[in-house]
Amino acid sequence: MRRTPKSLRCHIGLFGRRNVGKSSLLNAMTRQQVSIVSNIAGTTTDPVEKPMELLPLGPVLFIDTAGIDDEGALGAMRVEKTRQAFDRTDIAVIVTDPHGWSSFEDHLLEAFEELDTNVVVVINKVDLNDPGQELLDRLGEKKIIIVKTVAAEGKGILDLRQALLDSAPEDFIGGHSIVGDLVGPGDPVVLVVPIDKEAPKGRLILPQVQTIRDLLDNDAWAVVTKERELRAALDRLGQPPKLVITDSQAFLKVAADTPRNIPMTSFSILFARRQGDLAEMVRGAYAIEKLKAGSKVLIAEACSHHPITEDIGRVKIPRWLTQYVGGKLNIDVVQGRDYPKNLSDYELVIHCGACMFNRRAMLSRMLHCRKAGVPMTNYGLAIAYTLGIFERALEPFPAARAVAEEMEALV
């Protein structure tokens, strides 16, 4: 459980004003002194993360944030860090005290309602005062779960655990598959894994590892090969594979070496479906048709790896886009949690597969783009589109193919 990637954990954020007991609540939940607790307002600065197991949810990630009412120039920076945590929160825990509900909490509630994030309200320090009935009634009308606690004494923590389970998004209870719904038990699936300069030494990258595990969990066969050996691997299989999955960078060679009757896609496109909204990203890919020399494009990566020669986000995708458009584009690249507020300045956002994010963070980024009126697509879809194999890469996904057919009629 400790080794479960963050992207697979349910993210539970603790939000509220300074000194309402957020850190005490986290320590009580985890039974550890994860966050420093003191009577001095503003003790928590950057968000503190604590991975743990919360059954039956499984692996979760608690995020303790700075007070939303922090003051001064440094306080504003802390508040900004707190707001960045909004987008990756699956369950928002708004912590207050019996008579402390104010405009700060109202703004938090409005922000999470806008993001369609499930909310639990914790009224802490109820040993000092009883919460007002008006607040309880107002939150009750919104069907928000309310938990009363005395975090410093561990009271109400079991009720909070139950509230978190009741508020968890359904996909964390029922699980979600990368490719298991596309194949059946005993179906062979060929995974094409190039070993290039950016491949981690002695390891595979996370989407490849997770896809292999997902196939094994669904009793399918995972046949792993490099792009140079693909044709030989297909010849030696006793039957055509149910699916070929490739790293997007090898799309052209894999498409050439895979017989037309065998469905083919990429890890990146699978993760567009798993982490975000594949149909919306398919629509976003058609924005490439509207690009021209000088257009502004944002390329966003969830991880913060050190780029080297022929980096996919900084070199290869810009090259393919430039060749397709026929002119030089203005391309900005952001990494990790960095994400610009001026999204409306861009004509297209191209995102990586987001294997290092949880799904909530990716959906939030898509929502921000939608509000700004900016289309978003992802690496695999953009590469397939510019290389002329878009429809083939979508063959395993009938709903996405239907969206592509609709868009073709409009282009």
JOPENOR-V194674 format. One record per residue. N is the residue number from 1. PSI is psi in degrees with one decimal (999 if undefined). OMEGA is omega in whole degrees, 0 to 359 (none if undefined). D_CENTER is the distance of its C-alpha to the mean C-alpha in Angstrom with 1 decimal. Layout:
BEGIN
N&PSI&OMEGA&D_CENTER + N&PSI&OMEGA&D_CENTER
END
This chain:
BEGIN
1&-35.8&181&19.1 + 2&-25.0&183&19.1 + 3&-1.5&179&17.8 + 4&128.6&181&14.7 + 5&151.2&179&11.7 + 6&-34.6&184&9.5 + 7&-22.4&181&6.4 + 8&2.4&182&9.0 + 9&144.6&171&10.3 + 10&121.1&184&10.7 + 11&119.6&182&10.4 + 12&111.1&184&13.8 + 13&139.2&176&14.9 + 14&120.9&186&18.6 + 15&151.6&178&19.9 + 16&-176.1&178&23.5 + 17&172.3&178&26.5 + 18&143.0&171&28.1 + 19&24.1&175&30.1 + 20&-6.8&176&29.2 + 21&22.6&180&28.2 + 22&-46.8&182&24.4 + 23&-38.6&177&25.0 + 24&-37.2&179&27.8 + 25&-44.4&179&25.6 + 26&-43.7&179&23.0 + 27&-38.9&179&25.9 + 28&-38.4&180&27.5 + 29&-41.5&184&24.4 + 30&-8.8&183&23.9 + 31&30.8&179&27.7 + 32&157.6&175&27.3 + 33&72.4&182&28.0 + 34&-45.9&182&24.5 + 35&144.2&177&25.0 + 36&131.9&180&28.3 + 37&130.1&175&30.2 + 38&168.5&178&33.1 + 39&-4.8&181&34.9 + 40&120.4&180&34.2 + 41&137.4&177&31.8 + 42&19.9&180&28.8 + 43&-43.1&178&28.7 + 44&127.3&181&24.9 + 45&-89.0&175&23.8 + 46&153.2&176&20.3 + 47&136.6&178&17.7 + 48&127.3&182&18.7 + 49&138.6&178&16.3 + 50&107.6&175&17.8 + 51&140.4&176&16.4 + 52&178.4&178&18.7 + 53&127.4&179&19.5 + 54&95.9&183&20.0 + 55&145.4&1&21.7 + 56&9.1&178&21.3 + 57&-33.8&185&17.6 + 58&-144.5&183&17.6 + 59&130.2&176&15.5 + 60&166.8&175&14.1 + 61&113.4&175&13.3 + 62&138.8&179&15.7 + 63&111.4&177&15.4 + 64&125.1&187&18.9 + 65&162.8&176&19.2 + 66&156.0&180&22.2 + 67&134.5&183&24.4 + 68&-9.1&179&23.5 + 69&17.9&181&27.3 + 70&150.3&189&27.6 + 71&166.0&176&30.4 + 72&177.6&181&31.6 + 73&-44.7&178&30.0 + 74&-38.2&178&28.3 + 75&-38.0&179&27.2 + 76&-37.1&178&25.6 + 77&-38.7&178&23.5 + 78&-42.3&179&22.5 + 79&-39.4&178&21.7 + 80&-40.8&176&19.5 + 81&-39.6&178&17.5 + 82&-43.8&181&17.3 + 83&-31.2&177&16.1 + 84&-27.3&180&13.2 + 85&-15.9&180&12.1 + 86&-46.4&190&12.3 + 87&-24.2&182&9.0 + 88&12.7&183&7.0 + 89&123.9&175&9.9 + 90&-38.2&176&10.3 + 91&121.7&179&14.0 + 92&122.9&176&15.9 + 93&108.5&178&19.3 + 94&116.4&184&21.7 + 95&130.9&177&24.6 + 96&-179.2&174&28.0 + 97&173.5&191&31.6 + 98&-37.1&182&34.4 + 99&30.9&186&35.6 + 100&4.0&181&32.8 + 101&128.0&185&30.8 + 102&-165.6&179&30.9 + 103&-27.2&178&29.4 + 104&-47.5&179&26.6 + 105&-37.2&177&25.4 + 106&-41.9&179&26.0 + 107&-39.0&176&23.8 + 108&-47.6&182&21.0 + 109&-43.0&179&21.5 + 110&-40.5&181&21.6 + 111&-42.5&182&18.3 + 112&-30.9&174&16.5 + 113&-38.8&179&18.6 + 114&-35.4&179&17.5 + 115&-2.7&182&13.8 + 116&40.0&180&14.9 + 117&133.6&177&13.8 + 118&138.9&186&16.2 + 119&138.3&169&18.7 + 120&130.3&177&21.3 + 121&125.7&177&24.1 + 122&120.6&174&25.9 + 123&104.0&185&29.5 + 124&165.1&178&30.4 + 125&37.5&180&34.0 + 126&-5.9&174&35.6 + 127&-18.4&182&38.5 + 128&-37.2&181&39.6 + 129&159.5&172&39.5 + 130&140.0&178&38.6 + 131&148.7&180&36.0 + 132&142.5&182&37.5 + 133&-30.7&180&37.8 + 134&-43.4&178&36.8 + 135&-44.0&180&33.3 + 136&-40.7&180&33.0 + 137&-41.0&182&34.2 + 138&-43.4&178&31.9 + 139&-35.4&179&28.8 + 140&-35.9&178&30.3 + 141&-29.3&178&30.7 + 142&2.3&181&27.0 + 143&36.1&178&26.6 + 144&132.5&179&24.7 + 145&132.4&180&25.2 + 146&132.0&178&27.4 + 147&132.4&178&28.0 + 148&131.7&184&31.0 + 149&161.2&163&30.9 + 150&85.6&191&33.0 + 151&-38.7&183&30.3 + 152&-23.2&180&32.9 + 153&2.4&179&34.8 + 154&11.9&182&32.0 + 155&136.8&179&33.2 + 156&0.5&184&30.8 + 157&-38.2&178&28.1 + 158&-37.7&177&28.5 + 159&-37.4&179&28.2 + 160&-41.5&178&25.0 + 161&-42.7&179&23.6 + 162&-39.5&179&24.7 + 163&-38.6&178&23.2 + 164&-40.4&178&19.7 + 165&-40.4&180&20.3 + 166&-24.7&185&21.6 + 167&-4.3&185&18.7 + 168&138.4&174&15.8 + 169&145.8&187&13.8 + 170&-34.2&184&15.7 + 171&-19.4&176&13.3 + 172&-23.4&177&13.4 + 173&-47.2&184&17.1 + 174&-13.1&182&17.7 + 175&164.2&180&15.2 + 176&148.2&187&13.5 + 177&149.9&175&14.7 + 178&-48.2&185&13.7 + 179&-5.2&186&17.3 + 180&-26.9&179&19.5 + 181&-7.5&181&20.2 + 182&-13.9&183&21.5 + 183&165.4&180&24.0 + 184&172.5&178&26.6 + 185&132.4&179&28.3 + 186&-4.6&179&30.3 + 187&130.2&175&28.7 + 188&136.6&177&28.5 + 189&128.5&181&25.4 + 190&125.2&179&25.8 + 191&123.1&181&23.0 + 192&115.0&188&23.9 + 193&94.6&176&22.8 + 194&144.7&175&24.3 + 195&94.2&182&25.3 + 196&-169.7&185&25.3 + 197&-27.1&182&25.7 + 198&-3.7&176&22.0 + 199&130.7&182&21.7 + 200&132.4&184&21.6 + 201&126.3&178&25.2 + 202&2.9&183&25.8 + 203&166.0&169&22.3 + 204&160.1&178&20.0 + 205&160.0&190&16.5 + 206&-45.9&180&13.6 + 207&-35.0&179&12.8 + 208&-44.0&180&16.6 + 209&-45.3&182&17.2 + 210&-34.8&178&14.7 + 211&-42.4&177&16.3 + 212&-46.4&180&19.7 + 213&-39.7&181&19.1 + 214&-39.2&177&17.9 + 215&-43.6&180&21.1 + 216&-39.2&178&23.2 + 217&-27.5&181&21.9 + 218&16.6&174&23.0 + 219&25.4&174&26.3 + 220&167.1&178&25.9 + 221&137.8&176&27.3 + 222&111.0&177&25.2 + 223&116.4&186&27.3 + 224&130.8&180&26.0 + 225&162.2&172&27.8 + 226&165.3&185&27.7 + 227&-30.7&182&28.2 + 228&-24.9&182&31.9 + 229&4.6&185&32.6 + 230&-48.7&184&30.8 + 231&-42.2&178&34.0 + 232&-38.9&180&36.0 + 233&-41.4&179&33.4 + 234&-37.9&180&33.5 + 235&-33.2&185&37.3 + 236&-12.5&176&37.6 + 237&143.8&181&35.5 + 238&-14.6&180&37.8 + 239&156.4&178&35.8 + 240&140.3&179&33.3 + 241&154.5&178&29.7 + 242&-29.0&185&27.7 + 243&145.5&170&24.9 + 244&127.9&180&24.4 + 245&127.5&184&21.0 + 246&156.5&164&21.1 + 247&135.6&185&19.3 + 248&-28.7&181&19.1 + 249&-22.6&182&21.6 + 250&17.0&186&24.2 + 251&-48.9&186&23.9 + 252&-46.8&181&27.5 + 253&-42.4&181&29.3 + 254&-39.9&178&27.5 + 255&-37.3&180&28.2 + 256&-35.1&185&31.8 + 257&-9.2&181&32.3 + 258&120.6&178&30.7 + 259&146.8&188&33.3 + 260&-22.4&182&32.5 + 261&-2.5&179&32.7 + 262&121.2&179&29.8 + 263&145.2&183&26.3 + 264&140.2&173&24.0 + 265&-166.9&182&20.4 + 266&161.9&176&17.9 + 267&-42.7&183&15.1 + 268&-40.9&180&13.0 + 269&-37.9&175&13.9 + 270&-38.3&181&13.2 + 271&-23.7&171&9.6 + 272&-37.3&179&9.7 + 273&-42.2&185&11.0 + 274&-40.8&187&9.0 + 275&-22.0&185&5.4 + 276&-133.4&181&7.1 + 277&103.0&186&10.9 + 278&-41.5&182&13.1 + 279&-43.8&180&16.2 + 280&-36.5&179&15.1 + 281&-29.6&174&14.1 + 282&-44.4&177&17.4 + 283&-40.4&181&19.2 + 284&-32.4&181&17.6 + 285&-30.0&182&19.1 + 286&-10.3&174&22.5 + 287&-17.4&176&22.3 + 288&-32.0&180&23.3 + 289&-26.2&184&26.7 + 290&-7.1&181&27.2 + 291&148.3&176&26.6 + 292&172.1&180&29.8 + 293&130.0&180&31.1 + 294&-10.8&179&29.8 + 295&145.5&179&26.7 + 296&127.9&181&23.8 + 297&136.5&176&20.5 + 298&127.4&174&17.4 + 299&122.6&186&15.6 + 300&130.0&178&12.2 + 301&136.7&179&11.1 + 302&-33.1&182&8.3 + 303&170.4&182&11.2 + 304&45.0&180&14.6 + 305&158.3&178&17.0 + 306&114.8&184&20.5 + 307&145.0&176&21.2 + 308&-171.5&181&24.4 + 309&137.6&178&26.7 + 310&30.5&175&25.2 + 311&137.6&187&21.6 + 312&-40.5&183&19.5 + 313&-31.0&185&17.8 + 314&-21.4&185&21.0 + 315&-57.0&190&23.7 + 316&-50.8&180&23.2 + 317&-45.4&175&21.1 + 318&-37.5&180&23.3 + 319&-48.2&181&26.3 + 320&-39.7&178&25.5 + 321&-44.9&181&24.7 + 322&-43.1&178&27.9 + 323&-39.3&182&29.9 + 324&-43.2&183&28.7 + 325&-33.5&181&29.3 + 326&23.4&179&32.5 + 327&162.1&183&32.1 + 328&133.5&179&30.2 + 329&156.9&171&27.0 + 330&107.3&187&25.9 + 331&126.1&172&22.5 + 332&146.3&179&20.5 + 333&131.9&174&17.8 + 334&154.8&182&15.3 + 335&158.6&173&13.5 + 336&-133.5&183&11.2 + 337&-8.3&179&10.8 + 338&131.7&179&13.6 + 339&120.0&188&13.2 + 340&150.7&176&16.6 + 341&-20.1&183&18.1 + 342&48.9&183&20.4 + 343&-29.7&182&18.2 + 344&-11.4&177&21.3 + 345&-15.6&187&23.0 + 346&153.4&177&21.1 + 347&-14.2&180&21.9 + 348&140.6&171&18.8 + 349&127.7&177&15.3 + 350&116.3&185&14.3 + 351&150.9&174&10.8 + 352&-177.4&181&10.3 + 353&-12.6&175&8.7 + 354&36.4&179&5.6 + 355&-19.9&180&7.0 + 356&-4.1&178&7.0 + 357&159.6&165&3.6 + 358&167.0&186&3.4 + 359&-35.0&180&3.4 + 360&-43.8&181&5.3 + 361&-40.7&181&4.1 + 362&-43.2&178&3.7 + 363&-35.0&178&6.7 + 364&-41.1&178&8.2 + 365&-38.7&177&8.5 + 366&-37.8&179&10.0 + 367&-41.9&178&12.2 + 368&-41.1&178&13.4 + 369&-41.1&181&14.5 + 370&-43.0&179&16.1 + 371&-35.2&181&18.1 + 372&-4.2&181&19.2 + 373&28.6&183&20.3 + 374&124.6&178&18.5 + 375&149.1&176&17.3 + 376&139.5&170&14.1 + 377&-171.8&180&14.0 + 378&173.7&187&12.6 + 379&-55.5&185&14.6 + 380&-42.9&180&16.0 + 381&-42.5&179&17.0 + 382&-41.6&180&18.5 + 383&-47.5&180&20.4 + 384&-38.3&181&21.7 + 385&-47.9&183&22.9 + 386&-23.5&181&24.7 + 387&-1.6&175&26.3 + 388&21.1&180&27.6 + 389&30.1&185&26.0 + 390&-50.9&182&23.4 + 391&-39.2&180&25.1 + 392&-38.9&180&25.6 + 393&-19.0&180&22.0 + 394&2.4&183&21.2 + 395&-37.8&181&24.1 + 396&-6.2&188&22.2 + 397&89.6&185&20.5 + 398&-41.1&181&23.3 + 399&-40.4&178&21.4 + 400&-37.2&177&19.7 + 401&-40.1&179&23.2 + 402&-39.6&177&24.8 + 403&-42.2&179&22.5 + 404&-40.2&179&23.6 + 405&-37.7&177&27.2 + 406&-42.8&181&27.0 + 407&-37.1&179&25.7 + 408&-36.9&181&28.4 + 409&-21.6&182&31.0 + 410&-21.4&184&29.9 + 411&999&none&29.8
END
